[in-house]
Structures are given as structure tokens and as C-alpha cells.
């Protein structure tokens, strides 16, 4: 089967165990996303930097939960709130390990944009923390490749015990360029239980101060990273495209994630029991 095809091929639709969950039609954008796109870029002071990510463990909301900005250092910050009725945070914890094992799973997430996903280490197990997912997808009109290096939430300042007590799951990752030491930014998805399901608070910090060479760079690499920021900023996606992509994929998958988890999440449920 062709792993580099956008969408499912006729053979995949006929033979894939996931085909019944492949829906090529996306739901309309949730109202808060449509409003944010009409508003356009906002003041960067309203969008907390990645260094303050752990403040998200506090109850309540930030000044802007859905929108984007372009700080003076050439970065972009994109935030998105997605309402997910009937979904639990643990379903998403399972999904982030399960989907990276093959392209057919990844395509379920965004049928109009996702092309391929695989683990850089070549393993096929369903753990994700400490591993890198190599992805190929459309972002707006452009095909991009990325290396998503998942890290423990503690790396971004979260207390794991507090998250567990609050019933929350936080997925954190470093976004890099495949085959290089360049780290272009951070992404974070916080799943909070709410009445009737969950809400996802997504954060994407790209470029500017988020640019680094390697995961633990020394003084020389930190200096080089500062020097290449102006060039790296030219490679960033349009923030509105990133907002739309995130909003579409998260809401789309949430629409059938409970059923998908029921059918394919048995190993995860046994591990968590």
C-alpha cells in the first residue's frame, strides 16, 4: 500500500483495519477559531511564552485561548482551544503513542493534510515520550516535513503528580527539522476534563527565542542559534495556517476518538489498569 498518498487509496479503503474510521469530510471550524481568524494577529503580550507553559496547570484561562501573534523577535505563537464532548484525556495520551506507528493511522487525524508518520527509532510500540515522530503533511498549501520529539511534561515545568491529581494529560514536544540539529519551536497540548468530556488547550511557540541547535546546547551553539534566528523565521509557517490545521485535526479526530479507542486501545487500557 502506498504510504505517501494523501488520503486513503481504494486498496486501503478496502483492506485497512482503520478504513471505517476514515472520513474525508471535516466539520466546520469551531466558533472560537472562526472568530480568531477574523480578528487576525493580536498583541504578543496576551500570549504567554513557552517559558511560562507550566502556568497552564492553574485553573481558569489565559487572556487569549484561541488566536495568534507575531512577537518582535520574529517568532510566532499560536494558541487554540478545542471543545471535545465525550472524549477523555487518557484517550489522547493513547492516541499520541498509537498514531505514529504507521501512515494509515496518521491520516485518520487530518484526511485533507496528513501524508505520512513513522518513529525515527523504527520501533512499532505505542510509547511516545522520549521518541521522535517523523511526519509529512500539508500545512496550508505547502508540504512540510517535521521531527516531533516528545518530552516529559516536567521538561516544560509541569508537576506530574499535580497533573494526575487533576485528571489532566499534557503532551509536550520539541519541533525540529529532520536530519538536522535545528529545533524550531515547542508544541503543547493540555487535556482538561470538563463536564461532558474534555477541552484541549494547544500551544505552539515557533521561531525567535524558541530556536535552538540541539536539545541541550552549549554556549557556542546558543550563540549560533541566536545568529540564525532571522533566517529561521523566514521558514516559519503562516500562523493562521497553523491555527486552522490544529483546529481541524483536533476537532476531527475527537469526533470518533472514543470509538477508535474502544476498538484499538485494549493494550493501553491493560497497561493503565
C-alpha positions, 0 to 999 in steps of 0.5 A: 500500500502506498504510504505517501498518498494523501488520503486513503487509496481504494486498496486501503479503503478496502483492506485497512483495519482503520478504513471505517474510521476514515472520513474525508469530510471535516466539520466546520471550524469551531466558533472560537477559531472562526472568530480568531481568524477574523480578528487576525494577529493580536498583541504578543503580550496576551500570549504567554511564552513557552517559558511560562507553559507550566502556568497552564496547570492553574485553573481558569484561562489565559487572556487569549485561548484561541488566536495568534501573534507575531512577537518582535523577535520574529517568532510566532505563537499560536494558541487554540482551544478545542471543545471535545464532548465525550472524549477523555484525556487518557484517550489522547495520551493513547492516541499520541503513542498509537498514531505514529506507528504507521501512515494509515493511522496518521491520516485518520487525524487530518484526511485533507493534510496528513501524508505520512508518520513513522518513529525515527527509532523504527520501533512499532510500540505505542510509547511516545515520550522520549521518541521522535515522530517523523511526519509529512503533511500539508500545512496550508498549501505547502508540504512540510516535513517535521521531527516531533520529539516528545518530552516529559511534561516536567521538561516544560515545568509541569508537576506530574503528580499535580497533573494526575491529581487533576485528571489532566494529560499534557503532551509536550514536544520539541519541533525540529527539522529532520536530519538536522540539529535545528529545533524550531519551536515547542508544541503543547497540548493540555487535556482538561476534563470538563463536564461532558468530556474534555477541552484541549488547550494547544500551544505552539511557540515557533521561531525567535527565542524558541530556536535552538541547535540541539536539545541541550546546547552549549554556549557556542551553539546558543550563540549560533542559534541566536545568529540564525534566528532571522533566517529561521523565521523566514521558514516559519509557517503562516500562523493562521495556517497553523491555527486552522490545521490544529483546529481541524485535526483536533476537532476531527479526530475527537469526533470518533476518538472514543470509538477508535479507542474502544476498538484499538486501545485494549493494550493501553487500557491493560497497561493503565489498569 
